[in-house]
Amino acid sequence: MRWLLVLLVLSCAGCVTKMGKDGRTESTVDVKYLAKTEVDRIADANRSEVMDGLLLIADKLYKRNPKEWKKAGLASREEGLERLKQRFYRSLPELGGLREDKAAALAFSEAYGGDRVAALMLGLLTMADAAFDHKAEYFMLDSLNEQKLYFCARNMEIAIWKLGNDRDSAGNLFLLSNELDSANRNLSFEREFGRLIGLLDFMAKVVADRNGRGLSRLTQSVATTIFFPISFIK
């Protein structure tokens, strides 16, 4: 079926025109545009925003917790960010190959002595990768799972809750994020996470509508949950 779609798209490509330098219309071939639905284009933009937002949060966490990238023997937080961007091509040795929920959980484990920012953000980034079916671009025959997108949003809620509440045995937060004292109040982490949650929930609703399905919504408290393994959601 896929090759039939390609032939159909190619046969229609001649109907796309633009104005030439001499004022005449010229046929152009924009196969990529013709092979995308509106939902595909929304998915492209949504995924890009989510990934960029997660990397922004990672950068902000490294700024507030510079000791974390130093634990990994890195020269700068920029090097830490680059490792996260390269997650498709290389793993982080200190995580032992863990990804998604298991990687993120390490950030809030007292037994873990590695880079907690890397553990949390690699976990969240790979959750988002799984929610978007490990693709960077979408076309007509591609499909997404609304439940994966929905539960990825819930994992973002869990992450922001844990950042503000999970502490070690000495009572210290595992990672510094929002600044809540009246003199230096800063809720930028919560705002950015909230934006990503909204994007994922919107995409989940769009995909559910296209698939003709409803969403199975979560009712349990964020405070009592663990991260959901996105890859195993059907």
KAPE-V305885 format. One record per residue. N is the residue number from 1. RES is the residue in three letters. PSI is psi in degrees with one decimal (NA if undefined). Layout:
n->[N;N]
res->[RES;RES]
psi->[PSI;PSI]
This chain:
n->[1;2;3;4;5;6;7;8;9;10;11;12;13;14;15;16;17;18;19;20;21;22;23;24;25;26;27;28;29;30;31;32;33;34;35;36;37;38;39;40;41;42;43;44;45;46;47;48;49;50;51;52;53;54;55;56;57;58;59;60;61;62;63;64;65;66;67;68;69;70;71;72;73;74;75;76;77;78;79;80;81;82;83;84;85;86;87;88;89;90;91;92;93;94;95;96;97;98;99;100;101;102;103;104;105;106;107;108;109;110;111;112;113;114;115;116;117;118;119;120;121;122;123;124;125;126;127;128;129;130;131;132;133;134;135;136;137;138;139;140;141;142;143;144;145;146;147;148;149;150;151;152;153;154;155;156;157;158;159;160;161;162;163;164;165;166;167;168;169;170;171;172;173;174;175;176;177;178;179;180;181;182;183;184;185;186;187;188;189;190;191;192;193;194;195;196;197;198;199;200;201;202;203;204;205;206;207;208;209;210;211;212;213;214;215;216;217;218;219;220;221;222;223;224;225;226;227;228;229;230;231;232;233;234]
res->[MET;ARG;TRP;LEU;LEU;VAL;LEU;LEU;VAL;LEU;SER;CYS;ALA;GLY;CYS;VAL;THR;LYS;MET;GLY;LYS;ASP;GLY;ARG;THR;GLU;SER;THR;VAL;ASP;VAL;LYS;TYR;LEU;ALA;LYS;THR;GLU;VAL;ASP;ARG;ILE;ALA;ASP;ALA;ASN;ARG;SER;GLU;VAL;MET;ASP;GLY;LEU;LEU;LEU;ILE;ALA;ASP;LYS;LEU;TYR;LYS;ARG;ASN;PRO;LYS;GLU;TRP;LYS;LYS;ALA;GLY;LEU;ALA;SER;ARG;GLU;GLU;GLY;LEU;GLU;ARG;LEU;LYS;GLN;ARG;PHE;TYR;ARG;SER;LEU;PRO;GLU;LEU;GLY;GLY;LEU;ARG;GLU;ASP;LYS;ALA;ALA;ALA;LEU;ALA;PHE;SER;GLU;ALA;TYR;GLY;GLY;ASP;ARG;VAL;ALA;ALA;LEU;MET;LEU;GLY;LEU;LEU;THR;MET;ALA;ASP;ALA;ALA;PHE;ASP;HIS;LYS;ALA;GLU;TYR;PHE;MET;LEU;ASP;SER;LEU;ASN;GLU;GLN;LYS;LEU;TYR;PHE;CYS;ALA;ARG;ASN;MET;GLU;ILE;ALA;ILE;TRP;LYS;LEU;GLY;ASN;ASP;ARG;ASP;SER;ALA;GLY;ASN;LEU;PHE;LEU;LEU;SER;ASN;GLU;LEU;ASP;SER;ALA;ASN;ARG;ASN;LEU;SER;PHE;GLU;ARG;GLU;PHE;GLY;ARG;LEU;ILE;GLY;LEU;LEU;ASP;PHE;MET;ALA;LYS;VAL;VAL;ALA;ASP;ARG;ASN;GLY;ARG;GLY;LEU;SER;ARG;LEU;THR;GLN;SER;VAL;ALA;THR;THR;ILE;PHE;PHE;PRO;ILE;SER;PHE;ILE;LYS]
psi->[-36.8;-41.9;-29.4;-38.5;-41.4;-44.3;-39.9;-44.1;-44.1;-36.4;-25.3;-10.8;-28.6;-15.2;-7.4;122.9;162.2;165.7;125.9;174.5;-28.4;8.0;-5.9;155.0;141.8;140.1;139.5;154.1;112.3;71.0;-39.7;-44.1;-43.3;-23.4;4.3;139.6;173.7;-38.5;-37.6;-43.3;-36.7;-42.1;-41.7;-50.6;-40.1;-47.4;-44.8;-43.4;-41.8;-46.3;-43.2;-38.6;-40.4;-39.1;-33.5;-43.8;-41.6;-43.9;-43.5;-38.1;-40.1;-35.6;-37.6;-19.1;62.0;-22.4;-20.7;-48.4;-25.2;-30.2;-32.8;3.2;24.9;159.5;-21.0;166.4;-28.8;-36.8;-35.2;-41.7;-38.9;-36.6;-39.7;-38.1;-29.3;18.7;-24.3;-24.8;-18.9;148.0;167.3;115.9;-39.0;-15.9;-6.4;32.6;-0.8;145.1;179.1;-131.4;-38.4;-36.5;-46.5;-37.5;-30.2;-30.4;-22.0;23.4;126.2;-24.3;-15.1;128.3;7.0;-164.7;104.9;-32.9;-44.9;-42.1;-50.1;-48.6;-34.0;-39.7;-48.7;-39.5;-41.7;-27.6;-45.9;-38.8;-46.0;-39.7;-32.3;21.4;29.0;34.0;151.3;-10.7;148.5;143.6;178.9;-42.8;0.7;149.4;150.9;161.0;117.2;-32.2;-35.5;-42.4;-42.6;-46.9;-25.9;-39.9;-39.7;-34.9;-33.2;-39.0;-41.8;-41.1;-47.0;-33.6;-44.5;-38.1;-35.0;-8.2;-31.4;128.8;159.5;-178.0;-19.8;-1.2;9.2;141.5;141.5;-37.7;137.8;135.1;-102.5;144.0;117.4;-7.0;153.5;-28.5;-34.2;48.1;125.8;110.6;27.8;-32.8;-47.5;-39.3;-43.6;-42.0;-40.6;-38.3;-43.3;-38.7;-43.2;-41.3;-44.3;-41.0;-39.6;-45.3;-38.1;-40.8;-42.2;-46.7;-41.5;-41.6;-42.8;-37.5;-6.4;33.1;160.7;170.6;136.0;106.9;149.9;137.9;-13.8;159.6;138.2;-36.1;-20.8;12.8;165.5;170.4;142.4;135.6;101.7;-39.5;-25.3;0.6;132.8;NA]
